[in-house]
Amino acid sequence: MQSLAVDPTGRYLYIGVILKADQGKANLFRWDLSTPDTPAVDIGRTGGRDIRALAVAPDGTVFAAGGRGVQGK
């Protein structure tokens, strides 16, 4: 894990992870805290290898900011 953010309701925890290399795998996950025994689900990826910052807006929109290796999009 490299970054964490909770949605305004407190139900979802968003997790940004670091990957060894950009292999097309997800690096952004959402964990439903109302079912803690269920694993987090992947919800996307940035173009780089890691996500160093995450934020969730009051309306629940997830903003992810990539880190090293990310090209502008």
Beta strands, then each sheet from edge to edge (+ up, - down):
strand 1: 3-6
strand 2: 12-16
strand 3: 28-32
strand 4: 41-44
strand 5: 51-56
strand 6: 62-66
sheet 1: 1+ 2- 3+ 4-
sheet 2: 5+ 6-
end
